Amino acid sequence: MTPPARGEVWLADLNPTRGHGQAGRRPVLVVSEDLFNRGPAGLAIVLPMTSTVRPIPSHVAVSPPEGGLKT
């Protein structure tokens, strides 16, 4: 499998979660450096994405075609 690249959107299974974390199969944005993503641990640091708009300071709106998003 090709490792994810920084800035790509992947589908990830975010189970199990604790607290108020987003669960289930969700789109995630890869934010870790490519060198880290290609490392022997097979890890990547990601941010979960949602299509639900909420007035929360930590939510950042991304509109197509930013980041290769499609409508």
N, C-alpha and C positions, 0 to 999 in steps of 0.2 A: 504494500500500500504506500502511496506517495504521502509524505508528511504534509500537514497543512502549512500554508504560507501566511505570513502576517498580512492582515487585511482581508483575508478570504472569509466567506460565510460558509459554515458547515452545519449539518444536522448532527446533533449529539443527544445521546440518552443521558439525561441529568438525574437519573435515579440511582441510589436513594438520596433524598435530601433531608435536611433538618431545619427546623424553624420555618421561616417564610420564604425559603429558596424556591426558585422556579423548578418544577419537576417535569418529567416526561421527555418526549422527543421534541427538541426545540432547535431553532436556528441559533447559532452562536457566532460571534465575531472573534477571530483569532487575533490576539494582541501581543503575543510573545514573539521574540526575535526568531528568524528562520534557523539560526544556528542552534538555538535551544530546542526548537521543534524537531530538528534532525538528530538530536542526541540519542544516546543509547537507552534512555529511560522511556522513550516513546511518548513523551508528554507535550502538552501545549497549554498555554494560559488563554482562556476564552472568557468572553462576556456574553451572557444570555441576551437574546433579543426577543421583543414582543411586538405585536401589532396593536396592542391596547395602549391608547394614549391616556396618560395620567399626569396631573400637575405635580410631579415629584422632582425635586432639584437634581437627583442623580440620574434621571432619565434624559437621554440625548436623542432628539429626533433625527432620523436619517431618512431622507426622501429619495426615491428613484430619480435619476440613475446613479446616485452616489454609491460607491463601493460595488458597482455592477449589479445593483438591485433591479429587479424587474417587477412591473405591476401585474 
